[in-house]
Amino acid sequence: MTPTQTAEPRLTSLAHGGGCGCKIAPGVLSGLLRGSAALPVPPQLLVGIETSDDAAVYQLNDHQALVATTDFFMPVVDDPFDFGRIAATNAISDVYAMGATPILALAIVGMPINAISHETIARILDGGADVCRAAGIPIAGGHTIDSVEPIYGLVALGLVDPARLKRNADARPGDVLVLGKPLGVGVMSAALKKGALDAQGYARMIEVTTRLNLPGPDLAAIDGVHAMTDVTGFGLGGHALEMARGSGCDLQIDWQAVPRLPGIEAMIAAGHVTGASGRNWASYSEGVALPGGFPDADRALLTDPQTSGGLMVACAPEALDQVRAAFARHGFAEAAVIGKVGPRTDRPRVLLR
């Protein structure tokens, strides 16, 4: 570095929040979207905003439907290449969560052009492009603005046979719940921002958040798979509640069976919890029943915002071996049965046990 150069600020220091922890709380978001419900809905729109699903789906013909989604956020890490990779992986995940195969992406870029170097911005874009290459899709365009905080993400488009479309609202009583990735990314990001995440923990966080949810289309092809979603910014509790309400069934979660990243309990005990975790709980606590004596630390993990989190699948018990095999083929060794779908009810909830 020459005497006239100054060190760039950490990417995370330029953002008031990071990753999926930036999401507007689900209770607030629900209120903001009320007016959208009155808009006309064409019959070809198979999935819109009605069940808070992962993407919109528009039927093109008898055997093809277009899946469209967008996701972007502020930095969850300081390394620009890793930030780009995480954001792109997270955005494409919503296509996989519908059972679709991605076909192309458009970049969403907002950067404080006078606060960070052009080289740093280029590395963010390179990270996103790297993930899109791994997904087999081009970045075919996009839009850029000069913004106060760094923002990066994608519009992701995919195709699915309508017969294989998997919504979050089609879980059936008796289904088994399987989660593809461990929880704790929000906790790790909070520790990272305070300089309390070691190199091993950082490597584990990057591995999890940049692993594409490739099992999605394979899972959708299994007859016994009834519903899918990905667990992201609203935490396991919030996305499970969306599945419960959409399906009209209670979801029963065996908390001890839920996979979690190594060392997460110690990080929570040290105070590394995101502000989004508390906002999530305030938004949907009335729909989640906790057992007596449920620790605050466990509640923080239940509501922990997962950036680029795992797929959650509701499947018939007889399809479980096929579901496990689909996850294993794509390197998801942590995929675990975490509960089951309960009976239909007029007031669906998530029940922890």
Secondary structure, DSSP 8 states (H G I E B T S, - for coil): --TT------GGGG-SS-GGGGS--HHHHHHHTGGGGGS---TTEEE-TTTT-SSEEEE-SSS-EEEEEEEEE--SSS-HHHHHHHHHHHHHHHHHHTT-EEEEEEEEEEE-TTTS-HHHHHHHHHHHHHHHHHHT--EEEEEEEE-SS-EEEEEEEEEE-GGG---SS---TT-EEEE-S-B-HHHHHHHHHTT---HHHHHHHHHHHTS--THHHHHHTSTTEEEEEE--TTHHHHHHHHHHHHHTEEEEE-GGGS-B-TTHHHHHHTT---HHHHHHHHHHGGGEE--TT--HHHHHHHT---TT--EEEEE-GGGHHHHHHHHHHTT-TT-EEEEEEEEE-SS--EEE-
